[in-house]
Amino acid sequence: MIHFFDDFLRQIPELRFYIYLFFPRMVLDVKMMVFCNDITFTYGYSILFYGYLTKRFYLVTKSFFPER
């Protein structure tokens, strides 16, 4: 679970590109999180990160495709 984001980003390289594009500050936090040994903190932070990522993606897609 500690190296979850390393494996996850290695499987999806274009997602890594989008994260570098949209969240330059959060990439540093994720890199710090990988070195964190507290598994519960890492797990909670990954949940927060997923929530932030999906919300950001939803807002971006909504701006590209506005409802009629």
Secondary structure in CASP SS format (residue, H / E / C, confidence):
PFRMAT SS
TARGET T0000
AUTHOR 0000-0000-0000
METHOD secondary structure of the structure
MODEL  1
M C 1.00
I C 1.00
H C 1.00
F H 1.00
F H 1.00
D H 1.00
D H 1.00
F H 1.00
L H 1.00
R H 1.00
Q H 1.00
I C 1.00
P H 1.00
E H 1.00
L H 1.00
R H 1.00
F H 1.00
Y H 1.00
I H 1.00
Y H 1.00
L H 1.00
F H 1.00
F C 1.00
P H 1.00
R H 1.00
M H 1.00
V H 1.00
L H 1.00
D H 1.00
V H 1.00
K H 1.00
M H 1.00
M H 1.00
V H 1.00
F C 1.00
C C 1.00
N C 1.00
D C 1.00
I H 1.00
T H 1.00
F H 1.00
T H 1.00
Y H 1.00
G H 1.00
Y H 1.00
S H 1.00
I H 1.00
L H 1.00
F H 1.00
Y H 1.00
G H 1.00
Y H 1.00
L H 1.00
T H 1.00
K H 1.00
R H 1.00
F H 1.00
Y H 1.00
L H 1.00
V H 1.00
T H 1.00
K H 1.00
S H 1.00
F H 1.00
F C 1.00
P C 1.00
E C 1.00
R C 1.00
END
